[in-house]
Amino acid sequence: ADAIGVLLAQGKKVRCVRMQKGEQRYDIGTPLSYYKACADFAIADSRYGEEFCAYLRQKLGEMA
């Protein structure tokens, strides 16, 4: 959001999308927030989600 303010102050055009009720916004400005977004999308993926969840369970089990 800070970067958008800078662009507006510089007179640049900024395009935005209005979020619909129930939609999730992902901020990927830090490594941790990027990893969380990737995990959420991988888990929700119809093709790879189940396999990815199994991988996560395995990795988490190794940490216990």
C-alpha positions in Angstrom: 0.0 0.0 0.0 2.9 2.4 0.7 4.2 1.8 -2.8 0.8 2.7 -4.3 0.9 6.0 -2.4 4.3 6.8 -3.8 3.2 6.1 -7.3 0.1 8.3 -6.9 2.3 11.1 -5.4 4.5 10.9 -8.5 1.4 11.3 -10.7 1.5 7.7 -12.0 -1.6 5.8 -12.9 -2.5 3.0 -10.5 -5.1 0.3 -11.2 -6.9 -1.5 -8.4 -9.3 -4.4 -8.2 -12.2 -4.3 -5.7 -12.2 -7.4 -3.6 -15.5 -9.3 -3.4 -16.9 -10.4 -0.1 -15.2 -13.6 1.0 -12.1 -13.2 -1.2 -8.7 -13.6 0.3 -6.1 -10.9 -0.2 -2.5 -12.1 -0.3 0.4 -9.7 0.6 3.6 -11.3 -0.6 5.9 -8.5 0.5 7.9 -10.7 2.9 9.4 -14.1 2.4 7.1 -15.6 5.1 3.9 -14.1 3.6 5.0 -15.4 0.1 5.5 -18.9 1.5 2.1 -18.8 3.2 0.4 -17.7 -0.1 2.2 -20.4 -2.1 1.1 -23.0 0.5 -2.5 -21.9 0.4 -2.7 -22.1 -3.4 -0.9 -25.4 -3.4 -3.2 -26.9 -0.9 -6.3 -25.7 -2.8 -5.0 -26.9 -6.2 -7.3 -29.6 -7.6 -4.5 -31.5 -9.3 -1.6 -31.3 -6.8 -3.3 -30.3 -3.5 -3.7 -33.8 -2.0 -0.1 -34.8 -2.8 1.1 -31.5 -1.5 -0.8 -32.0 1.8 0.7 -35.5 2.1 4.2 -33.9 1.6 3.5 -31.3 4.3 2.2 -34.0 6.8 5.4 -36.0 6.1 7.7 -32.9 6.7 5.8 -31.9 9.8 6.0 -35.5 11.1 9.8 -35.4 10.7 10.0 -32.2 12.8 8.1 -33.8 15.8 
